[in-house]
Amino acid sequence: MVEQVSTATLKQQLCHYLGLARQGKEVLITSHRRIVARLLGEDGVFSRLPVTEPTAPVSVLNDIGGFGFKVDPLKEMQKERGER
């Protein structure tokens, strides 16, 4: 059985909809009558998103150097947020 719920109602009754998902029911979350997300209970099977062990330490990411941006997007975002 599939339930549909708006984001506003989901916020108000989160525990109820989490309970439905826990029971195995699918909950479709809508915003302005369009489906934006799906809430599913965990079935204990992780085959949908396989988890693989990292092959290198995170520090290696510093050596990559970005994607050719002229400015660092992260620094720009932090700067913009600091201005708010």
C-alpha positions in Angstrom: 0.0 0.0 0.0 1.3 3.4 -0.9 0.5 6.6 1.1 0.9 10.1 -0.2 1.6 13.0 2.1 2.5 16.7 1.7 5.7 18.0 3.3 3.7 20.1 5.7 1.7 17.2 6.9 4.8 15.0 7.1 6.4 17.6 9.4 3.4 17.6 11.7 2.9 13.9 11.8 6.4 12.5 11.3 6.2 9.7 13.8 3.0 8.4 12.2 4.6 8.2 8.7 7.8 6.7 10.1 5.6 4.0 11.7 4.0 3.3 8.3 7.4 2.9 6.7 8.5 0.7 9.6 5.5 -1.5 8.8 6.7 -1.9 5.2 4.4 0.7 3.6 5.8 3.1 1.0 5.1 6.8 1.7 5.4 9.3 -1.2 6.2 12.8 -0.1 4.8 15.6 -2.2 5.4 19.3 -2.6 2.9 21.3 -4.5 1.2 18.1 -5.6 4.4 16.7 -7.1 6.2 13.7 -5.7 9.6 14.8 -4.4 10.7 11.9 -2.3 9.9 8.4 -1.2 10.1 7.1 2.4 10.7 3.4 2.8 11.4 1.3 5.9 14.8 -0.4 6.2 14.5 -4.1 5.3 17.9 -5.0 6.5 19.2 -5.6 3.0 21.9 -3.2 1.9 22.0 -4.4 -1.7 20.4 -1.2 -3.1 23.3 1.0 -2.1 26.5 -1.1 -1.8 29.0 0.1 0.7 32.6 -0.4 -0.4 35.7 0.2 1.7 37.8 3.2 0.7 40.9 2.5 -1.4 42.7 5.7 -0.3 42.7 8.0 2.7 40.6 11.2 2.6 43.7 13.3 2.6 44.3 12.3 -1.0 41.3 14.4 -2.0 43.4 17.5 -1.3 45.7 16.5 -4.1 43.0 16.3 -6.8 42.8 20.1 -7.2 39.1 20.5 -8.0 37.3 20.4 -11.3 38.9 23.4 -13.1 36.8 26.1 -11.4 38.4 29.5 -11.4 37.3 29.9 -7.7 36.8 27.4 -5.0 33.0 26.8 -4.8 33.2 25.8 -1.1 34.9 29.1 -0.2 32.4 31.1 -2.2 29.5 29.4 -0.5 31.0 30.0 3.0 31.7 33.7 2.0 28.0 34.0 0.8 26.7 32.5 4.0 28.8 34.8 6.1 27.2 37.8 4.4 23.7 36.7 5.4 
